[in-house]
């Protein structure tokens, strides 16, 4: 009888064993799911925290840049450089439309620009009742006899109408025809035409030609501060373009300075963004993931895109797993040592 009881107890224990194992296995799966959930939650919170920090950093950089442009705009207004101040303010208002300080300064500039110059004495072409048309630039052949008083009035009108290129040609022709007639005034008119034509060109697509006209104006007098500023920015822009695609670190250095002080000039910040990505790609292709990560991060802080975010994540993973390879073994030097770059000085100082 005791043997039967023992057999039944053994059968009961064997039957209970799978149930016990299933319970243990279920508990383990529950714990694993809990741990995985905690890990995923921590990863999400970490990503969200990083994203918030990135956005805060980007917003702080933009706020600092806006504040700097407003300060420089006020300086430009004090110097009478109203067009330059307006360019800065338009850039600010594109990024902060309700900025009260920028709106007030913009109104101040627009009011200053609405002030019209003193009307010139009437001539047969501008007499009351006569239709107003643009005065053509006089073309004077050598030895041609003309009335210098009438010709000088036309030169003045060309500057009033802001026909800078035509004015330059006309004034030079006038000075060849009448070298001693009102030379001081014609030199002043020529200086104004040179400066304004230079400004028109450096802010457009002919920066190099604009620099040439600045140099001609400087032969007649000191350049105004606005022209000095644009001359420096155009020089940085041309240097950056010269190194673009050839030496990315040098191009980045020029466009970084240009984006800092004149972000509205020649899409300098966009060029900086593209150059950073290009250099990051170059590092990534060479397996130098850590400097690539830094460049991608800087570019991502400027302007985010899905493709750039993916590049940044890939560079961060590879940088964390990378092992340094000495240059002696590879026979190459890091890309950061391609060429030294001499820092520039801002604001520029004028040599006596």
C-alpha positions as CSV (number, residue, x, y, z in Angstrom):
1,X,0.0,0.0,0.0
2,X,2.9,2.3,0.8
3,X,4.4,1.4,-2.6
4,X,1.2,2.6,-4.4
5,X,1.2,5.9,-2.5
6,X,4.9,6.5,-3.4
7,X,4.1,5.9,-7.1
8,X,1.2,8.2,-7.0
9,X,3.3,10.9,-5.3
10,X,6.0,10.5,-8.0
11,X,3.4,10.8,-10.8
12,X,2.0,13.9,-9.2
13,X,5.5,15.5,-8.9
14,X,6.3,14.7,-12.6
15,X,3.0,16.2,-13.7
16,X,3.6,19.3,-11.7
17,X,7.1,19.9,-13.0
18,X,6.1,21.2,-16.5
19,X,3.6,23.6,-14.9
20,X,6.3,25.0,-12.6
21,X,8.7,25.4,-15.5
22,X,6.1,27.2,-17.5
23,X,5.5,29.6,-14.7
24,X,9.2,30.3,-14.3
25,X,9.6,30.8,-18.1
26,X,6.6,33.2,-18.2
27,X,8.1,35.2,-15.3
28,X,11.4,35.4,-17.1
29,X,9.7,36.6,-20.3
30,X,7.8,39.2,-18.3
31,X,11.0,40.4,-16.7
32,X,12.7,40.5,-20.1
33,X,9.8,42.5,-21.5
34,X,10.0,44.9,-18.6
35,X,13.7,45.4,-19.0
36,X,13.4,45.9,-22.7
37,X,10.6,48.4,-22.2
38,X,12.6,50.3,-19.6
39,X,15.6,50.4,-22.0
40,X,13.5,51.6,-24.9
41,X,11.9,54.2,-22.7
42,X,15.3,55.4,-21.6
43,X,16.5,55.5,-25.2
44,X,13.5,57.5,-26.3
45,X,13.9,59.9,-23.4
46,X,17.6,60.3,-24.2
47,X,16.8,61.0,-27.8
48,X,14.1,63.4,-26.9
49,X,16.4,65.2,-24.4
50,X,19.1,65.4,-27.1
51,X,16.6,66.8,-29.6
52,X,15.4,69.4,-27.2
53,X,19.0,70.4,-26.4
54,X,19.8,70.6,-30.1
55,X,16.8,72.8,-30.8
56,X,17.6,75.0,-27.8
57,X,21.2,75.4,-29.0
58,X,20.1,76.2,-32.5
59,X,17.6,78.8,-31.2
60,X,20.2,80.3,-29.0
61,X,22.6,80.6,-31.9
62,X,19.9,82.2,-34.0
63,X,19.0,84.6,-31.2
64,X,22.6,85.6,-30.8
65,X,23.0,86.2,-34.5
66,X,19.9,88.3,-34.7
67,X,21.0,90.4,-31.8
68,X,24.4,91.0,-33.5
69,X,22.8,92.0,-36.7
70,X,20.5,94.5,-34.9
71,X,23.5,96.0,-33.2
72,X,25.4,96.3,-36.5
73,X,22.3,97.7,-38.2
74,X,22.2,100.5,-35.5
75,X,25.9,101.2,-36.2
76,X,25.1,101.4,-40.0
77,X,22.3,103.8,-39.4
78,X,24.6,106.0,-37.3
79,X,27.1,106.0,-40.1
80,X,24.5,106.8,-42.7
81,X,24.8,103.4,-44.4
82,X,21.0,103.0,-44.7
83,X,21.0,100.4,-47.5
84,X,23.3,98.1,-45.6
85,X,21.3,98.5,-42.4
86,X,18.1,97.7,-44.4
87,X,19.8,94.5,-45.7
88,X,20.5,93.4,-42.2
89,X,17.0,94.2,-40.9
90,X,15.4,92.4,-43.8
91,X,17.4,89.3,-42.9
92,X,16.3,89.6,-39.3
93,X,12.7,90.0,-40.1
94,X,12.7,87.0,-42.4
95,X,13.6,84.9,-39.3
96,X,11.8,86.9,-36.7
97,X,8.8,88.7,-38.3
98,X,7.5,90.3,-35.1
99,X,10.8,91.6,-33.8
100,X,9.9,95.0,-32.4
101,X,13.4,96.4,-32.5
102,X,13.9,95.4,-36.1
103,X,10.6,96.9,-37.2
104,X,11.4,100.2,-35.4
105,X,14.8,100.4,-37.0
106,X,13.3,99.5,-40.4
107,X,10.8,102.3,-40.1
108,X,13.7,104.7,-39.2
109,X,15.7,103.6,-42.2
110,X,12.8,103.8,-44.6
111,X,12.0,107.3,-43.4
112,X,15.7,108.4,-43.9
113,X,15.7,106.9,-47.4
114,X,12.5,108.8,-48.3
115,X,14.3,112.1,-47.8
116,X,14.8,113.4,-51.4
117,X,17.7,115.5,-52.4
118,X,17.4,119.2,-53.2
119,X,15.9,119.6,-56.7
120,X,18.3,120.6,-59.4
121,X,17.8,123.9,-61.4
122,X,15.4,123.2,-64.3
123,X,16.9,122.7,-67.7
124,X,15.1,122.5,-71.1
125,X,14.8,118.8,-70.6
126,X,13.4,119.1,-67.1
127,X,11.3,122.2,-67.3
128,X,7.8,122.3,-65.8
129,X,5.3,120.6,-68.2
130,X,8.0,118.7,-70.2
131,X,7.7,114.9,-70.1
132,X,10.4,113.3,-67.9
133,X,12.6,110.8,-69.6
134,X,15.9,109.2,-68.7
135,X,18.7,111.5,-69.9
136,X,21.0,109.5,-72.2
137,X,24.7,109.5,-71.5
138,X,26.5,112.0,-73.7
139,X,28.9,110.6,-76.1
140,X,31.6,113.1,-76.9
141,X,33.9,112.6,-79.8
142,X,37.4,114.2,-79.6
143,X,37.3,117.8,-80.7
144,X,33.5,118.0,-80.5
145,X,32.2,121.4,-79.4
146,X,29.4,121.3,-76.9
147,X,28.1,123.4,-74.1
148,X,29.8,122.3,-70.9
149,X,27.1,123.8,-68.6
150,X,24.4,121.7,-70.3
151,X,26.6,118.6,-70.2
152,X,27.4,119.0,-66.5
153,X,23.7,119.3,-65.7
154,X,23.1,116.0,-67.5
155,X,25.8,114.4,-65.5
156,X,24.2,115.5,-62.3
157,X,20.8,114.2,-63.5
158,X,22.4,110.8,-64.3
159,X,23.4,110.5,-60.6
160,X,20.0,111.6,-59.4
161,X,18.5,108.8,-61.6
162,X,21.0,106.3,-60.2
163,X,22.3,105.4,-63.6
164,X,25.7,104.6,-62.2
165,X,27.3,102.8,-65.2
166,X,26.1,105.4,-67.7
167,X,27.3,108.2,-65.3
168,X,30.8,106.8,-65.1
169,X,31.2,106.7,-68.9
170,X,29.6,110.1,-69.4
171,X,31.8,111.8,-66.7
172,X,35.0,110.3,-68.1
173,X,34.0,111.5,-71.6
174,X,33.2,115.0,-70.1
175,X,36.6,115.2,-68.4
176,X,38.4,114.3,-71.6
177,X,36.5,117.0,-73.5
178,X,36.6,119.6,-70.7
179,X,39.6,118.7,-68.4
180,X,39.6,122.0,-66.6
181,X,35.9,122.8,-66.4
182,X,34.5,122.3,-62.8
183,X,37.1,119.6,-62.3
184,X,36.5,119.4,-58.5
185,X,32.8,118.8,-59.0
186,X,33.2,116.3,-61.8
187,X,35.7,114.4,-59.7
188,X,33.1,114.3,-56.9
189,X,30.4,113.1,-59.3
190,X,32.8,110.4,-60.6
191,X,33.6,109.3,-57.1
192,X,30.0,108.9,-56.2
193,X,29.3,107.0,-59.4
194,X,32.3,104.7,-58.8
195,X,31.2,103.9,-55.2
196,X,27.5,103.3,-56.0
197,X,28.4,101.2,-59.0
198,X,30.8,99.2,-56.9
199,X,28.0,98.6,-54.3
200,X,25.6,97.6,-57.0
201,X,28.0,95.0,-58.4
202,X,29.4,93.5,-55.2
203,X,25.8,92.9,-53.9
204,X,25.0,91.2,-57.2
205,X,26.7,88.6,-59.2
206,X,29.8,90.6,-60.2
207,X,31.6,91.0,-56.9
208,X,35.1,91.1,-58.5
209,X,34.1,93.9,-60.9
210,X,32.6,95.8,-57.9
211,X,36.0,95.6,-56.1
212,X,37.6,97.1,-59.2
213,X,35.3,100.2,-59.1
214,X,36.0,100.5,-55.3
215,X,39.7,100.7,-56.1
216,X,39.0,103.5,-58.7
217,X,36.9,105.4,-56.2
218,X,39.7,105.1,-53.6
219,X,42.0,107.0,-56.0
220,X,39.6,110.0,-55.6
221,X,38.9,109.8,-51.9
222,X,38.5,107.5,-48.9
223,X,35.7,104.9,-49.2
224,X,32.7,105.2,-47.0
225,X,32.3,102.6,-44.3
226,X,29.6,100.7,-46.2
227,X,31.9,100.3,-49.2
228,X,34.7,99.2,-46.9
229,X,32.5,96.5,-45.3
230,X,31.3,95.2,-48.7
231,X,34.8,95.2,-50.0
232,X,36.0,93.0,-47.1
233,X,32.9,90.7,-47.5
234,X,33.3,90.4,-51.2
235,X,37.0,89.5,-50.7
236,X,36.1,86.8,-48.3
237,X,33.4,85.5,-50.6
238,X,35.7,85.3,-53.6
239,X,38.4,83.6,-51.6
240,X,35.9,81.1,-50.3
241,X,34.6,80.4,-53.8
242,X,38.2,80.0,-55.0
243,X,38.8,77.2,-52.4
244,X,35.3,75.7,-52.7
245,X,35.7,72.0,-53.7
246,X,39.5,72.4,-53.6
247,X,40.3,72.9,-50.0
248,X,37.2,72.6,-47.8
249,X,38.7,73.6,-44.5
250,X,39.9,77.0,-45.9
251,X,36.5,77.5,-47.7
252,X,34.7,76.8,-44.4
253,X,36.9,79.3,-42.6
254,X,36.0,82.1,-45.0
255,X,32.3,81.3,-45.1
256,X,32.1,80.9,-41.3
257,X,33.4,84.5,-40.8
258,X,31.1,85.8,-43.6
259,X,28.1,84.0,-42.2
260,X,28.9,85.5,-38.7
261,X,29.0,89.2,-39.7
262,X,27.0,89.3,-43.0
263,X,24.7,86.3,-43.2
264,X,22.6,88.1,-45.8
265,X,25.6,88.4,-48.2
266,X,25.8,86.0,-51.2
267,X,24.0,83.1,-49.3
268,X,27.1,82.8,-47.2
269,X,25.4,80.6,-44.5
270,X,24.0,78.2,-47.1
271,X,27.5,77.9,-48.7
272,X,28.9,77.2,-45.2
273,X,26.3,74.5,-44.6
274,X,27.1,72.8,-47.9
275,X,30.8,73.0,-47.3
276,X,30.6,71.4,-43.9
277,X,28.6,68.5,-45.2
278,X,31.1,68.1,-48.1
279,X,34.1,68.0,-45.8
280,X,32.2,65.6,-43.5
281,X,31.6,63.3,-46.4
282,X,35.3,63.5,-47.3
283,X,36.2,62.5,-43.7
284,X,33.6,59.7,-43.7
285,X,34.9,58.3,-47.0
286,X,38.4,58.2,-45.5
287,X,37.1,56.4,-42.4
288,X,37.8,59.4,-40.1
289,X,34.4,59.3,-38.4
290,X,35.0,61.6,-35.4
291,X,35.8,64.7,-37.3
292,X,33.0,63.8,-39.7
293,X,30.6,63.6,-36.8
294,X,31.6,67.1,-35.6
295,X,31.1,68.6,-39.1
296,X,27.7,66.9,-39.5
297,X,26.7,68.1,-36.1
298,X,27.6,71.7,-36.9
299,X,25.7,71.4,-40.2
300,X,22.8,69.9,-38.5
301,X,22.7,72.7,-36.0
302,X,22.4,75.1,-39.0
303,X,19.8,73.3,-41.0
304,X,18.3,69.8,-40.3
305,X,17.4,67.3,-43.0
306,X,16.6,63.5,-42.8
307,X,19.7,62.6,-44.9
308,X,22.0,64.7,-42.8
309,X,20.5,63.2,-39.6
310,X,21.3,59.8,-40.9
311,X,24.8,60.8,-41.7
312,X,25.3,62.2,-38.2
313,X,24.0,59.0,-36.6
314,X,26.2,56.8,-38.7
315,X,29.3,58.9,-38.0
316,X,28.5,58.9,-34.2
317,X,28.2,55.1,-34.1
318,X,31.4,54.6,-36.1
319,X,33.3,57.2,-34.1
320,X,32.3,55.5,-30.8
321,X,33.6,52.1,-32.2
322,X,36.6,53.5,-34.1
323,X,40.2,52.7,-33.2
324,X,42.8,55.2,-33.9
325,X,45.3,54.3,-36.7
326,X,48.6,56.1,-36.4
327,X,49.6,58.2,-39.4
328,X,53.0,56.4,-39.4
329,X,51.3,53.1,-40.2
330,X,48.8,54.4,-42.8
331,X,51.4,56.8,-44.4
332,X,48.8,59.6,-44.5
333,X,48.1,62.6,-42.3
334,X,44.6,63.7,-41.0
335,X,42.7,65.9,-43.4
336,X,42.6,68.6,-40.7
337,X,46.3,69.2,-41.4
338,X,46.0,69.8,-45.1
339,X,46.8,73.5,-45.0
340,X,47.1,76.2,-42.3
341,X,44.6,79.0,-42.3
342,X,45.4,82.5,-41.2
343,X,42.6,84.1,-39.2
344,X,41.2,87.4,-40.4
345,X,40.5,90.5,-38.3
346,X,37.0,92.0,-37.9
347,X,36.1,94.8,-38.0
348,X,38.7,95.8,-40.6
349,X,41.2,98.5,-39.7
350,X,42.2,101.1,-42.2
351,X,45.9,101.7,-42.7
352,X,47.0,105.4,-42.7
